[in-house]
């Protein structure tokens, strides 16, 4: 599989800027990259279209697909299931675009059990203190929710420290610098990765 069609798995803590980096990449290279469309059992939100934002399915359908090993990764949040299917990745690859997967470290562990062999990129905050400020600055979560996100961030950064967990680490300190590195990796150009921050600030 060439670099152009090797899927790119992007993971990192909530609030670290993954979505911003990916959105910018898609805007700059609309014909080179695309998301795989995930399956979910949650109901569509206003404006969402089946097959575009998600493949909206029933729990029975999702569990049936799960039993057929149709997903390379899946997770449950609250009472809803989410999953990335092999077919969704193949659909992107058939267009000649590189498939981008934005998933949690739990999903990364599952993907590593498959024969997909993507490139793994971990997006890191410059420090836990900065991540805390960013999450509070969004003003979308309660303090309790922020503390949960920070605890999850520590788990994700700890996982990223494990040998072989990721191919590249990009610290999102300066957005333009981080984007340039992310873009180079996405285009298949090797970069000098960054060092993960300490977890105690």
Secondary structure, DSSP 8 states (H G I E B T S, - for coil): --TTTS-EEEE--TTSSHHHHHHHHHHH-TTTEEE---EE-S---TT--BTTTBEE--HHHHHHHHHTT-EEEEEEETTEEEEEEHHHHHHHHTTT-EEEEE--HHHHHHHTTSS---EEEEEE-S-HHHHHHHHHHHT-S-HHHHHHHHHHHHHHHHHHHSTTS-SEEEE-SSHHHHHHHHHHHHTT----------S--
